[in-house]
Amino acid sequence: MRINSLRLQLLAWVVLPLAGLATINLWTSQRNALATADLVTDRMLVGSARAIAEQVAMVDGVLDATVPPAAIEMFDTGDRDSVYYRVETAGGRLLTGYPDLPEAPQHASVEAAYRDHQLRLLTLGHAVIGAGNDSPISVTVGVTLAGHDAMVKQLWFSAFAQQLALVAIAGVFVLLGLRRGLAPLIRLRDAVRSPNRSDLDPVEVPGAQSEIRPLIDALNAYMERVRAQMAAQRRFIANAAHQLRTPLALLSTQASYALRESAADARQEALVALQASSGKLARLAEQLLTLSRAEPGSRRPRADRIDLAEAARHVLETLAPTAIDRKIDLGLEEAGPVPVIGDGTMLREMIVNLVDNALRYSRAEGSVTVKLAAIDGEAVLTVADDGPGIPADERDHVFERFYRIAGSTEEGSGLGLAIVREVVENAGGRVTLGDGAAGGLLVEVRLPLA
Amino acid sequence: MRLLLVEDNRELADWLGKTLRQANYVVDIVHDGEDVEHALAAGDHALVILDLALPRMSGLEVLRMLRTRGNRVPVIVLTANASLDGRVKGLNEGADDYLAKPFQIEELEARIRAQLRRANDRTAPVVACGDLVFDTNTRLFSLAGEALALTPREHAVLEQLMVKAGRTVSKAALSAAIYDFETDADPSAIEIYVHRVRKKLDGSRVQIATLRGLGYLLRQDDLAP
């Protein structure tokens, strides 16, 4: 529809002005036709008057005016025009013709009504030798306008036909040109719409003009971006499915074991383990969800003003039981509010992942310290543990999703640090890994202060 | 039957091992692809359950290595990658069967039984010797229609003899088939287990014959009434 309307639009832009020009042209050509007919008629009137005047002569001392038939017949163009004439002496004595014919000036024609007809009239003066005071005589010839009008019509009609043909031919060429010109655009539309385009392959439109080429290039570039994003999503989902399979197999195995076991204590042990596994699985699912929410474009960006110190205290309180179970000394060091702008839920989830990681990898009976400070307009959050740390050459990789350090026996999901990075970067900050004072890992998050 | 389970997720390996032991299999567990060859050399495993995602040496590499060295032990591959491509690759490298995680333990057990049957050239799930019958599906022995109660070690001994019924099984082979790595193999204890099993088979039409210097042999007693 849109392409059709573009066609109409272009057609209108070309044909309407052309029709306007043709109209002006027709008007001038009508005037030209009229002028031509006037000129021809006047010439004929002059010719006719001269023919009549030249027949006026002195015969036996008397002025004799005999009208030659040719002078009348030259107006016989088949339009049944009536010709009227009058021959007078200089003194105004009528020699022949119609006395009541309207007066007309010499050398110029006039139009006047006569006997219910419109006449075109002209007067010619002519000296007659030997006529004395009667010379010069004046000959007035008038003719009705049928022939004149027919000539105008004929002249004008051919001009009209030419103009009309011109506009029509122009319109046809515009349509043809448009069809040719728009063909690549229509092929592009068909290529994009084509039902066997399941993937986002680049569109190829052979013969596309230089004006359309940028559109196609832009479209292809856009599809390439979408494809890259989809590929990343697909990889993530495949990875996620992969990561869920082993814990699910574990759950199923533990349940089967418990069902088959008749000894109460062994059964109890299996059920406790089953509960722990399902808890881990739930945590994994939660992390996957967080990660998909942290992904750009998946959630309306929120700009909460939250106190990072307050959020950290809350997270630490929640995780305290885990720390106590593992006899880890979990501590918070802060000196007043550290306000930042960002998505509150995501920032809290970020802290949960950092502290959870620290607790997971810290030595039993070790310590984990969370520090908060506002330094140089930045909110600085550090989490230090006394675990094995992360070797320098692994530090770039650990932020990748599902990355797990080879040989690591701890059953982490490989998602924690990926979530941290995603959240911190969304909030306009950065995260770095370093060595803790007591060995172990030191994670530092810097966010702009609110 | 002694199985080798190769799985890097320690919890899953642990619980799979426990569940298979419930069904009277002897199960050894290794967590690393590099340990497989050593484990297979040390024990007489009837079957290997192999996870593909292993640290250091992937399951596929392990499989290729085993087959290149002519080891024909049946291998059931476990993997979290259920793609067609993954399955085909595994089977091409010489896996005998393929199971995608998550799986039901019943399916794994059925596949283990099927592989063991094939390895022993059997098609029927029930093995009989005289009036002693071993149902490989329930993994229970019965004698003259009555269920035969056996401890796990006795079960392992009798199963090994049953599978090789009519052929001699050396004491060393018996020992390799019934002890896992966590138990100190004690060849003299074999005699005790055989003795106990013999007592339980008393009065039946099967007997365990001792061939000095060679080993043991389970056979139908034609002379008994």
Interface residues (C-beta under 8 A of the other chain):
Chain A: A241 H242 Q243 R245 T246 L248 A249 L250 L251 S252 T253 Q254 S256 Y257 R260 E261 A270 A273 S277 A406 G407 T409 E411
Chain B: N9 R10 E11 L12 W15 L16 K18 T19 Q22 P55 R56 L78 A80 N81 A82 A100 K101 P102 F103 Q104 I105 E106
